């Protein structure tokens, strides 16, 4: 429902983002990340996942066509 998602870090300890559709099936909606101080676009095929901690800046570019499906899992550390 969002046209794009700006650069941010997650509050979860670990994030897993699974592509449920290949990037080739839609325009835009690309996963961007800052890794090792460099901006990178992470191209993914259906079923491929990215896993990162709370220190990784990432974003999703604006959708221009098609439909993008992702499964996002957030894992938190329980403080007792």
PyMOL commands that place a pseudoatom at each C-alpha (Angstrom):
pseudoatom trace, name=CA, resn=UNK, resi=1, chain=A, elem=C, hetatm=0, pos=[0.000, 0.000, 0.000]
pseudoatom trace, name=CA, resn=UNK, resi=2, chain=A, elem=C, hetatm=0, pos=[3.050, 2.281, 0.187]
pseudoatom trace, name=CA, resn=UNK, resi=3, chain=A, elem=C, hetatm=0, pos=[4.486, 3.707, -3.041]
pseudoatom trace, name=CA, resn=UNK, resi=4, chain=A, elem=C, hetatm=0, pos=[8.024, 3.609, -1.569]
pseudoatom trace, name=CA, resn=UNK, resi=5, chain=A, elem=C, hetatm=0, pos=[9.810, 3.176, 1.753]
pseudoatom trace, name=CA, resn=UNK, resi=6, chain=A, elem=C, hetatm=0, pos=[12.642, 5.576, 2.587]
pseudoatom trace, name=CA, resn=UNK, resi=7, chain=A, elem=C, hetatm=0, pos=[15.987, 4.657, 4.107]
pseudoatom trace, name=CA, resn=UNK, resi=8, chain=A, elem=C, hetatm=0, pos=[15.713, 3.417, 7.678]
pseudoatom trace, name=CA, resn=UNK, resi=9, chain=A, elem=C, hetatm=0, pos=[16.970, 0.831, 10.147]
pseudoatom trace, name=CA, resn=UNK, resi=10, chain=A, elem=C, hetatm=0, pos=[14.685, -1.679, 11.801]
pseudoatom trace, name=CA, resn=UNK, resi=11, chain=A, elem=C, hetatm=0, pos=[14.097, -1.892, 15.539]
pseudoatom trace, name=CA, resn=UNK, resi=12, chain=A, elem=C, hetatm=0, pos=[14.169, -5.686, 15.406]
pseudoatom trace, name=CA, resn=UNK, resi=13, chain=A, elem=C, hetatm=0, pos=[17.395, -7.528, 16.199]
pseudoatom trace, name=CA, resn=UNK, resi=14, chain=A, elem=C, hetatm=0, pos=[17.137, -9.484, 12.937]
pseudoatom trace, name=CA, resn=UNK, resi=15, chain=A, elem=C, hetatm=0, pos=[15.018, -8.936, 9.812]
pseudoatom trace, name=CA, resn=UNK, resi=16, chain=A, elem=C, hetatm=0, pos=[14.374, -11.592, 7.167]
pseudoatom trace, name=CA, resn=UNK, resi=17, chain=A, elem=C, hetatm=0, pos=[12.820, -10.380, 3.900]
pseudoatom trace, name=CA, resn=UNK, resi=18, chain=A, elem=C, hetatm=0, pos=[11.734, -13.118, 1.468]
pseudoatom trace, name=CA, resn=UNK, resi=19, chain=A, elem=C, hetatm=0, pos=[10.901, -12.201, -2.139]
pseudoatom trace, name=CA, resn=UNK, resi=20, chain=A, elem=C, hetatm=0, pos=[7.591, -13.871, -3.014]
pseudoatom trace, name=CA, resn=UNK, resi=21, chain=A, elem=C, hetatm=0, pos=[7.813, -12.623, -6.595]
pseudoatom trace, name=CA, resn=UNK, resi=22, chain=A, elem=C, hetatm=0, pos=[10.925, -12.123, -8.748]
pseudoatom trace, name=CA, resn=UNK, resi=23, chain=A, elem=C, hetatm=0, pos=[12.101, -8.552, -9.307]
pseudoatom trace, name=CA, resn=UNK, resi=24, chain=A, elem=C, hetatm=0, pos=[11.662, -9.118, -13.055]
pseudoatom trace, name=CA, resn=UNK, resi=25, chain=A, elem=C, hetatm=0, pos=[7.855, -9.192, -12.663]
pseudoatom trace, name=CA, resn=UNK, resi=26, chain=A, elem=C, hetatm=0, pos=[7.517, -5.563, -11.567]
pseudoatom trace, name=CA, resn=UNK, resi=27, chain=A, elem=C, hetatm=0, pos=[9.033, -2.148, -12.245]
pseudoatom trace, name=CA, resn=UNK, resi=28, chain=A, elem=C, hetatm=0, pos=[10.578, -0.352, -9.293]
pseudoatom trace, name=CA, resn=UNK, resi=29, chain=A, elem=C, hetatm=0, pos=[10.146, -1.735, -5.810]
pseudoatom trace, name=CA, resn=UNK, resi=30, chain=A, elem=C, hetatm=0, pos=[13.839, -2.588, -5.570]
pseudoatom trace, name=CA, resn=UNK, resi=31, chain=A, elem=C, hetatm=0, pos=[15.507, -3.263, -2.254]
pseudoatom trace, name=CA, resn=UNK, resi=32, chain=A, elem=C, hetatm=0, pos=[18.316, -0.775, -1.563]
pseudoatom trace, name=CA, resn=UNK, resi=33, chain=A, elem=C, hetatm=0, pos=[20.886, -1.196, 1.206]
pseudoatom trace, name=CA, resn=UNK, resi=34, chain=A, elem=C, hetatm=0, pos=[23.978, 0.548, 2.522]
pseudoatom trace, name=CA, resn=UNK, resi=35, chain=A, elem=C, hetatm=0, pos=[26.595, -2.186, 2.965]
pseudoatom trace, name=CA, resn=UNK, resi=36, chain=A, elem=C, hetatm=0, pos=[30.198, -1.472, 3.862]
pseudoatom trace, name=CA, resn=UNK, resi=37, chain=A, elem=C, hetatm=0, pos=[29.518, 2.230, 3.378]
pseudoatom trace, name=CA, resn=UNK, resi=38, chain=A, elem=C, hetatm=0, pos=[28.312, 1.692, -0.209]
pseudoatom trace, name=CA, resn=UNK, resi=39, chain=A, elem=C, hetatm=0, pos=[24.820, 1.987, -1.691]
pseudoatom trace, name=CA, resn=UNK, resi=40, chain=A, elem=C, hetatm=0, pos=[23.725, -1.260, -3.340]
pseudoatom trace, name=CA, resn=UNK, resi=41, chain=A, elem=C, hetatm=0, pos=[20.590, -2.450, -5.078]
pseudoatom trace, name=CA, resn=UNK, resi=42, chain=A, elem=C, hetatm=0, pos=[19.807, -6.021, -4.051]
pseudoatom trace, name=CA, resn=UNK, resi=43, chain=A, elem=C, hetatm=0, pos=[18.264, -7.912, -6.994]
pseudoatom trace, name=CA, resn=UNK, resi=44, chain=A, elem=C, hetatm=0, pos=[16.258, -10.959, -5.944]
pseudoatom trace, name=CA, resn=UNK, resi=45, chain=A, elem=C, hetatm=0, pos=[14.447, -13.868, -7.517]
pseudoatom trace, name=CA, resn=UNK, resi=46, chain=A, elem=C, hetatm=0, pos=[11.369, -15.583, -6.091]
pseudoatom trace, name=CA, resn=UNK, resi=47, chain=A, elem=C, hetatm=0, pos=[12.209, -17.381, -2.853]
pseudoatom trace, name=CA, resn=UNK, resi=48, chain=A, elem=C, hetatm=0, pos=[15.465, -15.544, -2.210]
pseudoatom trace, name=CA, resn=UNK, resi=49, chain=A, elem=C, hetatm=0, pos=[15.820, -13.901, 1.181]
pseudoatom trace, name=CA, resn=UNK, resi=50, chain=A, elem=C, hetatm=0, pos=[17.886, -11.135, 2.693]
pseudoatom trace, name=CA, resn=UNK, resi=51, chain=A, elem=C, hetatm=0, pos=[18.818, -11.313, 6.374]
pseudoatom trace, name=CA, resn=UNK, resi=52, chain=A, elem=C, hetatm=0, pos=[20.216, -8.363, 8.288]
pseudoatom trace, name=CA, resn=UNK, resi=53, chain=A, elem=C, hetatm=0, pos=[20.610, -6.895, 11.743]
pseudoatom trace, name=CA, resn=UNK, resi=54, chain=A, elem=C, hetatm=0, pos=[19.354, -3.590, 13.110]
pseudoatom trace, name=CA, resn=UNK, resi=55, chain=A, elem=C, hetatm=0, pos=[22.444, -1.733, 11.881]
pseudoatom trace, name=CA, resn=UNK, resi=56, chain=A, elem=C, hetatm=0, pos=[21.724, -1.987, 8.132]
pseudoatom trace, name=CA, resn=UNK, resi=57, chain=A, elem=C, hetatm=0, pos=[20.201, 1.070, 6.436]
pseudoatom trace, name=CA, resn=UNK, resi=58, chain=A, elem=C, hetatm=0, pos=[17.779, -0.019, 3.729]
pseudoatom trace, name=CA, resn=UNK, resi=59, chain=A, elem=C, hetatm=0, pos=[14.885, 1.228, 1.601]
pseudoatom trace, name=CA, resn=UNK, resi=60, chain=A, elem=C, hetatm=0, pos=[12.501, 0.181, -1.173]
pseudoatom trace, name=CA, resn=UNK, resi=61, chain=A, elem=C, hetatm=0, pos=[12.271, 2.290, -4.335]
pseudoatom trace, name=CA, resn=UNK, resi=62, chain=A, elem=C, hetatm=0, pos=[8.966, 3.533, -5.744]
pseudoatom trace, name=CA, resn=UNK, resi=63, chain=A, elem=C, hetatm=0, pos=[6.780, 1.032, -7.564]
pseudoatom trace, name=CA, resn=UNK, resi=64, chain=A, elem=C, hetatm=0, pos=[6.153, 1.974, -11.197]
pseudoatom trace, name=CA, resn=UNK, resi=65, chain=A, elem=C, hetatm=0, pos=[4.326, -1.118, -12.416]
pseudoatom trace, name=CA, resn=UNK, resi=66, chain=A, elem=C, hetatm=0, pos=[3.254, -4.623, -11.500]
pseudoatom trace, name=CA, resn=UNK, resi=67, chain=A, elem=C, hetatm=0, pos=[2.883, -6.037, -8.004]
pseudoatom trace, name=CA, resn=UNK, resi=68, chain=A, elem=C, hetatm=0, pos=[5.629, -6.730, -5.463]
pseudoatom trace, name=CA, resn=UNK, resi=69, chain=A, elem=C, hetatm=0, pos=[5.113, -9.380, -2.799]
pseudoatom trace, name=CA, resn=UNK, resi=70, chain=A, elem=C, hetatm=0, pos=[7.432, -9.914, 0.164]
pseudoatom trace, name=CA, resn=UNK, resi=71, chain=A, elem=C, hetatm=0, pos=[7.276, -11.821, 3.418]
pseudoatom trace, name=CA, resn=UNK, resi=72, chain=A, elem=C, hetatm=0, pos=[8.993, -9.840, 6.176]
pseudoatom trace, name=CA, resn=UNK, resi=73, chain=A, elem=C, hetatm=0, pos=[9.863, -11.498, 9.488]
pseudoatom trace, name=CA, resn=UNK, resi=74, chain=A, elem=C, hetatm=0, pos=[11.080, -9.417, 12.428]
pseudoatom trace, name=CA, resn=UNK, resi=75, chain=A, elem=C, hetatm=0, pos=[12.849, -11.049, 15.367]
pseudoatom trace, name=CA, resn=UNK, resi=76, chain=A, elem=C, hetatm=0, pos=[13.224, -9.239, 18.694]
pseudoatom trace, name=CA, resn=UNK, resi=77, chain=A, elem=C, hetatm=0, pos=[15.304, -9.988, 21.776]
pseudoatom trace, name=CA, resn=UNK, resi=78, chain=A, elem=C, hetatm=0, pos=[13.161, -10.477, 24.865]
pseudoatom trace, name=CA, resn=UNK, resi=79, chain=A, elem=C, hetatm=0, pos=[14.512, -8.571, 27.858]
pseudoatom trace, name=CA, resn=UNK, resi=80, chain=A, elem=C, hetatm=0, pos=[13.775, -10.360, 31.114]
for i in range(1, 80): cmd.bond("trace and resi %d" % i, "trace and resi %d" % (i + 1))
show_as sticks, trace
zoom trace
